[in-house]
Amino acid sequence: MNVANLLTAAAHERPDHPAFVFEGRTVTYRELERLTGQFANLLGQRGVRPGDVIAIFLESSPELIVAYMGALRAGVVPNVVNASLKPEEVRLVVSDSNAFLLVTDPTRWQALQAVRDGLGTCQTLLSGDDDVTEDKDEGLESFNTALEGSPSDFKTLELAPETLASLLYTSGTTGFAKGVMLSHRNIIDNATNFARVHFTADDRLLIAAPLFHCWGLINGLLGSFVARATAIVPRRYRTEPTLDLIETTRPTIMLGVPTMVNYMSKSPSIPQRSLDSLRVVLCAAAPMPLELIETMRRLWKVGYAESYGLTETSPVITTTPSTEMRPGSCGRAMGDTILKVVDAEGNALPPGAVGELWAQGTAITAGYFGKPEMTAEVFTSDGWFKTGDIVKIDDDGYVFIVDRVKDMINVGGEKVYPRDVEEVLHRHPAVADAVVVGIPDLNLSEVVKAYIALKPDHAWTPEGVLDYLRPELASFKLPRSVEFVAEVPRSVSGKALRRLLR
């Protein structure tokens, strides 16, 4: 078994069919198989062995696709790093994975200068030949030049189903970066079951969600390979360019997050746009406001389907065809997933009752890379995965998200954990105490708000706070609001009373 067989099978059946389209360039399944074979051979030439890890730190791009699929063909484990992370955040996830090689671009490589020694990687491949200065003594090479010097004939490795396929890092409930281990069985099962529900071979799928997220990568890109369809891949989401892309490439499906739909619906150009090629919009990462669902159906004349999951669930465990969706629901259990709702003691609750969602099935991760204690925290002794989300399930199995157990803040589909921001705040000499919470936002669902108590005789301004945080944190983690307080409310045990602040 190998996830890469999804590509090689498509290349055998539809060799000249477009696998993906990127910035005017069309790559067929035959060409993509050739490129990934070159990358698989390249890894072997560079001393990367099956089971080793490589890190991919790129925006959505052909290089990300080739590196990811080529690594899988060679039995190498790709760690796909969020392209919006700051250098110290990148250092943490790359070094934790023990990555042997890094694939990135010149801009990001330059930004990593201060943390390069801490990455732990031996070699670096840089995309964008025009901007690459090679230094093979330092392990620095051009991605495309190295690829061109590598043969394309490569037999994809057949691996045991539970072999580690990918590492995708998430902060989880603790705020510490943890590598979610997804096996070849996990990923193939998720991509295949999702494609069966939503895709056909004639579809052209606009993947507006970034490929460094599992939603875009597994359910979008790999799902399109399962269907032998065509993926349309923008480098990054921007509202007007995305609307332009819909008109010029005429996708039948768009896969994104609610924030994207919200921005598109508010575009001043939307009344003049032609969206008639779209059959359905697929979203995940956050609940879609009901008024936006109505906008899509009434004004855009497209169907809508919502999915739910986490990185730990490969990622989708609930979805439903657009024709069967119920307002406010994220669908029903997908594949062989079994769901139950439990109370605080872990007792199963009847349909319609509100409680925490637990799951079992092929989609569920084996745990966190090198962190057995943290893995044990999210699994019960009899194998149920605790999602940390509060839901209710109706008599027909439709799941409705109610709230979160976690303190996680959902900024337009990007997950922000308070500890990430608070630790940086606490390092500032003026800060006596600090806590962050999520507050509602019309465009992004939630944004970060910081409450800060200053030390005596110290002064700070909201602008100063942002200037301090900006070099340390990804932009989606930055507070949109800062409030200075005399004291942060805490319980007797010292736990911040976030609910009171909200």
C-alpha positions as CSV (number, residue, x, y, z in Angstrom):
1,M,0.0,0.0,0.0
2,N,1.2,3.5,-0.8
3,V,-0.6,6.9,-1.0
4,A,1.3,7.6,-4.1
5,N,-0.5,4.8,-5.9
6,L,-3.4,7.2,-6.1
7,L,-1.3,9.2,-8.6
8,T,0.3,6.3,-10.4
9,A,-3.0,4.6,-11.0
10,A,-4.5,7.9,-12.4
11,A,-1.4,8.2,-14.6
12,H,-2.0,4.7,-16.0
13,E,-5.7,5.3,-16.6
14,R,-5.7,9.0,-17.8
15,P,-2.0,9.8,-18.7
16,D,-2.8,12.9,-20.8
17,H,-5.6,14.3,-18.5
18,P,-4.6,17.4,-16.6
19,A,-3.7,16.5,-13.0
20,F,-3.4,20.1,-11.9
21,V,-3.3,23.6,-13.2
22,F,-1.1,26.3,-11.6
23,E,-0.7,29.9,-12.7
24,G,-1.4,29.0,-16.4
25,R,0.7,25.9,-16.4
26,T,-1.0,22.5,-16.9
27,V,0.6,19.3,-15.7
28,T,-0.8,16.0,-16.9
29,Y,-0.9,12.9,-14.8
30,R,1.9,11.4,-17.0
31,E,4.1,14.4,-16.4
32,L,3.4,14.5,-12.7
33,E,4.3,10.8,-12.4
34,R,7.6,11.6,-14.2
35,L,8.4,14.5,-12.0
36,T,7.6,12.6,-8.8
37,G,9.8,9.7,-10.0
38,Q,12.6,12.2,-10.4
39,F,12.1,13.5,-6.9
40,A,12.0,10.0,-5.5
41,N,15.3,9.1,-7.1
42,L,16.7,12.4,-6.0
43,L,16.0,11.6,-2.4
44,G,17.9,8.3,-2.7
45,Q,20.8,10.1,-4.3
46,R,20.9,12.6,-1.4
47,G,21.0,9.8,1.2
48,V,17.4,10.0,2.3
49,R,16.1,6.5,3.1
50,P,12.6,5.0,3.5
51,G,11.2,6.0,6.8
52,D,13.3,9.2,7.0
53,V,11.5,12.6,7.3
54,I,11.8,15.6,5.0
55,A,10.2,19.0,5.7
56,I,8.3,20.9,3.0
57,F,7.9,24.6,3.8
58,L,6.2,26.1,0.8
59,E,3.0,27.8,-0.3
60,S,0.7,25.8,-2.6
61,S,2.9,25.1,-5.7
62,P,4.0,22.5,-8.1
63,E,7.2,22.0,-6.0
64,L,5.0,21.2,-2.9
65,I,3.0,18.6,-4.9
66,V,6.1,17.0,-6.5
67,A,8.0,16.9,-3.3
68,Y,5.1,15.5,-1.3
69,M,4.1,12.8,-3.8
70,G,7.7,11.9,-4.7
71,A,8.6,11.4,-1.0
72,L,5.7,9.1,-0.6
73,R,6.7,7.1,-3.6
74,A,10.1,6.6,-2.0
75,G,8.7,5.6,1.4
76,V,10.0,8.9,2.8
77,V,7.8,10.8,5.3
78,P,6.9,14.4,4.3
79,N,6.4,16.9,7.1
80,V,4.3,19.6,5.4
81,V,4.9,22.8,7.4
82,N,2.4,25.7,7.5
83,A,3.8,28.3,5.1
84,S,2.7,31.2,7.3
85,L,4.7,30.2,10.4
86,K,7.4,32.4,11.7
87,P,11.0,31.2,11.9
88,E,11.0,30.0,15.5
89,E,7.7,28.2,14.9
90,V,9.3,26.5,11.9
91,R,12.4,25.5,13.8
92,L,10.2,23.8,16.4
93,V,8.2,21.6,14.0
94,V,11.1,20.8,11.7
95,S,13.6,19.9,14.5
96,D,11.0,17.9,16.3
97,S,10.4,15.8,13.2
98,N,14.1,15.0,12.8
99,A,13.8,16.1,9.2
100,F,16.9,15.2,7.0
101,L,16.2,17.6,4.2
102,L,14.2,20.8,3.8
103,V,12.4,22.0,0.6
104,T,11.5,25.7,0.7
105,D,11.8,28.9,-1.4
106,P,14.5,31.6,-1.3
107,T,12.3,34.1,0.6
108,R,11.5,31.7,3.4
109,W,15.1,30.4,3.4
110,Q,16.3,33.9,4.0
111,A,13.7,34.5,6.8
112,L,15.0,31.3,8.5
113,Q,18.6,32.6,8.7
114,A,18.6,33.1,12.5
115,V,17.3,29.6,13.2
116,R,19.0,27.5,10.4
117,D,21.4,25.8,12.8
118,G,18.5,24.7,14.9
119,L,16.5,23.1,12.1
120,G,18.6,19.9,12.2
121,T,18.4,19.4,8.5
122,C,21.4,18.4,6.5
123,Q,20.4,19.6,3.0
124,T,18.1,22.3,1.5
125,L,16.4,22.4,-1.9
126,L,15.2,25.9,-3.0
127,S,12.5,26.4,-5.5
128,G,12.7,29.3,-8.0
129,D,16.0,28.9,-9.9
130,D,16.3,32.6,-10.8
131,D,16.8,33.5,-7.1
132,V,18.8,30.5,-6.0
133,T,22.5,30.7,-5.2
134,E,23.8,27.1,-4.8
135,D,26.3,26.1,-2.2
136,K,26.6,22.3,-2.3
137,D,29.2,22.4,0.5
138,E,26.5,23.9,2.7
139,G,23.9,21.4,1.4
140,L,22.1,24.1,-0.6
141,E,20.8,23.3,-4.1
142,S,18.2,24.5,-6.6
143,F,15.1,22.3,-6.6
144,N,14.5,22.3,-10.3
145,T,18.2,21.9,-11.3
146,A,18.5,18.9,-8.9
147,L,15.3,17.4,-10.3
148,E,16.5,17.7,-13.9
149,G,19.6,15.8,-13.1
150,S,17.6,12.8,-11.7
151,P,16.1,9.9,-13.7
152,S,12.4,9.6,-13.8
153,D,12.0,5.8,-13.8
154,F,11.0,4.8,-10.3
155,K,9.0,1.9,-8.9
156,T,6.8,3.1,-6.1
157,L,7.5,1.3,-2.8
158,E,4.8,-1.0,-1.5
159,L,4.5,-0.6,2.3
160,A,2.6,-2.0,5.1
161,P,-0.8,-0.1,5.5
162,E,0.1,1.2,9.0
163,T,3.5,2.6,7.8
164,L,3.9,6.3,8.7
165,A,3.0,8.3,5.5
166,S,2.9,12.0,6.7
167,L,3.6,14.3,9.6
168,L,1.3,17.3,10.0
169,Y,1.9,19.5,13.0
170,T,-0.9,20.8,15.2
171,S,-0.8,22.5,18.6
172,G,-3.7,20.3,19.8
173,T,-5.3,20.9,23.1
174,T,-2.0,21.7,24.9
175,G,-0.6,24.4,22.8
176,F,2.6,22.4,22.2
177,A,3.5,21.6,18.5
178,K,2.8,17.9,18.0
179,G,3.3,15.9,14.8
180,V,0.2,14.0,13.9
181,M,1.2,10.7,12.5
182,L,-1.0,9.7,9.5
183,S,-0.5,6.3,8.0
184,H,-0.8,5.3,4.3
185,R,-4.1,3.5,5.3
186,N,-5.4,6.7,7.1
187,I,-4.8,9.0,4.1
188,I,-5.9,6.6,1.3
189,D,-9.1,5.8,3.3
190,N,-9.9,9.5,3.8
191,A,-9.2,10.7,0.3
192,T,-11.0,7.8,-1.3
193,N,-14.2,8.0,0.8
194,F,-14.3,11.8,0.4
195,A,-13.9,11.6,-3.3
196,R,-16.7,9.0,-3.6
197,V,-19.1,11.4,-1.9
198,H,-18.1,14.6,-3.8
199,F,-16.1,14.1,-7.0
200,T,-16.4,12.7,-10.5
201,A,-13.8,12.3,-13.2
202,D,-15.2,15.3,-15.1
203,D,-14.7,17.7,-12.2
204,R,-12.4,20.6,-12.1
205,L,-11.6,21.3,-8.4
206,L,-10.5,24.7,-7.3
207,I,-8.5,24.1,-4.2
208,A,-8.7,27.5,-2.5
209,A,-7.6,26.0,0.8
210,P,-3.8,25.8,1.1
211,L,-2.0,22.6,0.3
212,F,0.0,22.8,3.6
213,H,-3.3,22.1,5.4
214,C,-4.7,18.6,5.4
215,W,-8.1,19.7,4.1
216,G,-6.5,21.1,0.9
217,L,-3.9,18.4,0.6
218,I,-5.7,15.2,1.4
219,N,-9.4,15.9,0.6
220,G,-8.6,18.4,-2.1
221,L,-5.5,17.3,-4.1
222,L,-5.5,13.5,-3.2
223,G,-9.2,13.4,-3.5
224,S,-9.0,14.7,-7.0
225,F,-6.4,12.1,-7.9
226,V,-8.8,9.4,-6.6
227,A,-11.5,10.7,-9.0
228,R,-8.9,11.1,-11.9
229,A,-10.2,14.7,-12.0
230,T,-8.3,18.0,-12.4
231,A,-7.1,20.2,-9.5
232,I,-6.8,24.0,-10.0
233,V,-4.3,25.3,-7.5
234,P,-3.8,29.0,-6.7
235,R,-0.6,29.8,-4.8
236,R,-2.6,31.5,-2.1
237,Y,-6.2,32.7,-1.6
238,R,-6.9,36.3,-2.5
239,T,-10.5,37.3,-3.1
240,E,-10.4,39.1,-6.5
241,P,-7.8,36.8,-8.0
242,T,-9.8,33.8,-6.9
243,L,-12.9,35.2,-8.6
244,D,-10.8,35.9,-11.7
245,L,-9.6,32.3,-11.6
246,I,-13.2,30.9,-11.4
247,E,-14.1,32.9,-14.5
248,T,-11.0,31.9,-16.5
249,T,-10.6,28.2,-15.5
250,R,-14.3,27.4,-14.9
251,P,-14.1,24.9,-12.0
252,T,-17.1,22.8,-11.1
253,I,-16.2,22.6,-7.4
254,M,-14.5,25.0,-5.0
255,L,-12.9,23.6,-1.8
256,G,-12.2,26.2,0.9
257,V,-13.1,27.6,4.3
258,P,-16.1,29.8,5.3
259,T,-14.0,33.0,5.5
260,M,-13.2,32.7,1.8
261,V,-16.9,32.5,0.9
262,N,-17.6,35.4,3.2
263,Y,-15.0,37.6,1.5
264,M,-16.2,36.6,-1.9
265,S,-19.9,37.3,-1.0
266,K,-18.9,40.9,0.1
267,S,-16.8,41.6,-3.0
268,P,-18.0,44.7,-4.8
269,S,-17.4,42.9,-8.1
270,I,-19.5,39.8,-7.2
271,P,-22.7,41.0,-9.0
272,Q,-20.8,41.2,-12.3
273,R,-19.0,37.8,-11.8
274,S,-19.9,34.6,-13.7
275,L,-19.9,31.7,-11.3
276,D,-22.1,29.5,-13.4
277,S,-19.4,26.8,-13.8
278,L,-19.6,26.0,-10.1
279,R,-21.8,23.1,-9.1
280,V,-21.0,23.0,-5.4
281,V,-18.8,24.7,-2.7
282,L,-17.2,22.4,-0.1
283,C,-16.0,23.9,3.2
284,A,-14.5,22.8,6.5
285,A,-12.4,24.2,9.4
286,A,-15.3,26.2,10.8
287,P,-19.1,26.2,10.7
288,M,-20.6,28.1,7.8
289,P,-23.0,30.9,8.8
290,L,-26.5,30.0,7.6
291,E,-26.9,33.4,5.8
292,L,-23.9,32.5,3.6
293,I,-25.3,29.1,2.7
294,E,-28.5,30.9,1.6
295,T,-26.4,33.4,-0.4
296,M,-24.6,30.6,-2.3
297,R,-27.8,28.7,-3.0
298,R,-30.0,31.7,-3.9
299,L,-27.6,34.2,-5.6
300,W,-24.7,32.0,-6.8
301,K,-27.0,29.1,-7.7
302,V,-24.6,26.5,-6.3
303,G,-24.9,23.7,-3.8
304,Y,-23.1,23.6,-0.5
305,A,-21.6,20.8,1.6
306,E,-19.8,21.1,4.9
307,S,-17.3,18.7,6.4
308,Y,-15.9,18.3,9.9
309,G,-12.7,16.8,11.3
310,L,-9.3,17.4,12.7
311,T,-5.7,16.7,11.6
312,E,-5.9,13.7,13.9
313,T,-8.8,12.3,11.9
314,S,-7.0,12.4,8.5
315,P,-8.9,14.9,8.5
316,V,-12.6,14.5,7.6
317,I,-14.9,12.2,9.6
318,T,-18.3,13.8,8.7
319,T,-19.6,15.0,5.4
320,T,-22.7,14.6,3.2
321,P,-23.5,15.4,-0.5
322,S,-24.8,18.9,-1.0
323,T,-28.2,17.5,-1.9
324,E,-28.5,15.9,1.5
325,M,-27.1,18.7,3.7
326,R,-29.2,20.0,6.6
327,P,-28.7,23.7,7.7
328,G,-26.3,24.0,10.5
329,S,-25.0,20.5,10.2
330,C,-21.5,19.2,9.1
331,G,-23.0,16.0,7.7
332,R,-22.9,12.4,8.9
333,A,-20.1,10.0,9.7
334,M,-17.9,9.2,6.7
335,G,-16.5,5.8,5.8
336,D,-16.3,3.4,8.7
337,T,-16.1,6.1,11.3
338,I,-18.2,5.5,14.4
339,L,-19.2,8.5,16.5
340,K,-20.7,8.9,19.9
341,V,-21.6,11.8,22.2
342,V,-20.5,11.5,25.8
343,D,-21.0,13.4,29.1
344,A,-18.1,14.6,31.3
345,E,-17.7,11.1,32.7
346,G,-17.5,9.5,29.3
347,N,-21.0,8.0,29.4
348,A,-22.8,7.8,26.0
349,L,-25.7,10.2,25.5
350,P,-28.8,9.7,23.4
351,P,-29.6,11.4,20.1
352,G,-30.1,15.2,20.5
353,A,-28.2,15.4,23.7
354,V,-25.2,17.8,23.9
355,G,-21.8,16.5,24.8
356,E,-18.2,15.8,23.7
357,L,-17.7,14.0,20.4
358,W,-15.7,10.8,20.4
359,A,-14.7,8.8,17.3
360,Q,-13.3,5.5,16.2
361,G,-12.4,4.2,12.7
362,T,-9.8,4.0,10.0
363,A,-9.5,7.7,9.8
364,I,-8.1,8.1,13.3
365,T,-4.4,8.8,13.8
366,A,-2.1,6.4,15.7
367,G,-1.0,9.4,17.8
368,Y,1.6,12.1,18.1
369,F,5.2,11.7,16.8
370,G,7.5,10.9,19.7
371,K,4.9,11.9,22.3
372,P,3.2,8.9,23.9
373,E,2.1,10.8,26.9
374,M,0.2,13.4,24.8
375,T,-1.2,10.6,22.7
376,A,-2.6,8.9,25.8
377,E,-4.3,12.1,26.8
378,V,-6.6,12.1,23.7
379,F,-7.4,8.4,23.6
380,T,-9.5,6.3,26.0
381,S,-8.3,2.9,27.2
382,D,-10.7,1.2,24.7
383,G,-9.6,3.2,21.7
384,W,-12.0,6.2,21.4
385,F,-10.4,9.4,20.2
386,K,-11.6,12.5,22.1
387,T,-12.1,15.3,19.7
388,G,-12.6,18.0,22.3
389,D,-15.6,19.4,20.4
390,I,-19.1,19.8,21.9
391,V,-21.8,18.5,19.5
392,K,-25.2,17.0,19.2
393,I,-26.2,14.2,16.8
394,D,-29.8,13.9,15.6
395,D,-31.8,10.7,15.0
396,D,-30.6,10.5,11.4
397,G,-26.9,10.8,12.3
398,Y,-26.4,14.4,11.3
399,V,-23.8,16.2,13.5
400,F,-24.2,19.7,14.7
401,I,-21.2,21.5,16.3
402,V,-22.2,23.4,19.4
403,D,-19.0,24.6,21.1
404,R,-15.5,23.6,21.9
405,V,-14.0,22.1,25.0
406,K,-10.7,23.4,23.8
407,D,-9.6,27.0,24.3
408,M,-8.5,27.0,20.7
409,I,-9.4,30.2,18.7
410,N,-10.6,29.6,15.1
411,V,-9.3,32.5,13.0
412,G,-10.8,31.9,9.5
413,G,-10.0,28.2,9.7
414,E,-6.5,28.8,11.1
415,K,-6.2,27.3,14.6
416,V,-4.7,29.6,17.3
417,Y,-3.9,28.2,20.7
418,P,-3.7,30.8,23.6
419,R,-0.4,29.4,24.9
420,D,1.3,30.2,21.6
421,V,0.6,33.9,22.0
422,E,0.7,34.1,25.8
423,E,4.2,32.7,26.1
424,V,5.6,35.4,23.8
425,L,3.7,38.1,25.8
426,H,5.1,36.8,29.1
427,R,8.6,37.2,27.8
428,H,8.2,41.0,27.6
429,P,9.7,42.8,30.6
430,A,6.6,45.1,31.1
431,V,4.2,42.2,31.4
432,A,3.0,41.0,34.8
433,D,0.3,38.7,33.4
434,A,-1.4,38.1,30.1
435,V,-4.1,35.9,28.6
436,V,-5.7,35.7,25.2
437,V,-9.2,34.6,24.1
438,G,-11.2,34.5,20.9
439,I,-13.8,37.1,20.3
440,P,-16.5,37.0,17.5
441,D,-15.6,38.5,14.1
442,L,-17.9,38.9,11.1
443,N,-15.3,38.0,8.5
444,L,-13.0,35.5,10.3
445,S,-15.5,33.8,12.7
446,E,-13.1,34.7,15.6
447,V,-10.0,36.8,16.2
448,V,-7.5,37.0,19.0
449,K,-7.9,39.5,21.9
450,A,-5.2,40.0,24.4
451,Y,-5.7,41.0,28.1
452,I,-2.5,42.3,29.6
453,A,-1.7,43.3,33.2
454,L,1.4,45.5,33.3
455,K,4.1,45.6,36.0
456,P,4.1,48.7,38.3
457,D,5.7,51.7,36.7
458,H,5.7,50.2,33.2
459,A,3.8,51.5,30.2
460,W,2.8,49.9,26.9
461,T,0.4,50.7,24.0
462,P,-1.6,48.3,21.8
463,E,0.5,49.4,18.9
464,G,3.7,48.5,20.9
465,V,2.3,45.1,21.7
466,L,1.7,44.3,18.0
467,D,5.1,45.6,17.0
468,Y,6.6,43.3,19.6
469,L,4.6,40.2,18.6
470,R,4.7,40.6,14.8
471,P,8.3,39.2,14.3
472,E,7.5,36.2,16.6
473,L,4.1,35.0,15.4
474,A,2.2,34.2,12.3
475,S,-0.1,37.0,11.2
476,F,-3.3,35.0,12.0
477,K,-2.1,34.7,15.6
478,L,-1.7,38.4,16.2
479,P,-4.3,40.1,18.5
480,R,-6.8,42.3,16.7
481,S,-7.6,43.9,20.1
482,V,-5.5,44.6,23.2
483,E,-7.0,45.6,26.5
484,F,-4.9,46.5,29.5
485,V,-6.4,45.3,32.9
486,A,-5.3,45.7,36.5
487,E,-5.4,42.0,37.0
488,V,-6.1,38.9,34.9
489,P,-9.0,36.9,36.5
490,R,-7.8,33.5,37.6
491,S,-9.2,30.6,39.6
492,V,-7.7,29.5,43.0
493,S,-5.6,27.0,41.1
494,G,-4.2,29.7,38.9
495,K,-6.1,28.9,35.7
496,A,-7.1,31.9,33.6
497,L,-10.9,32.4,33.6
498,R,-11.2,32.8,29.9
499,R,-15.0,32.3,29.9
500,L,-15.4,35.3,32.2
501,L,-13.2,37.4,29.8
502,R,-15.2,36.3,26.8
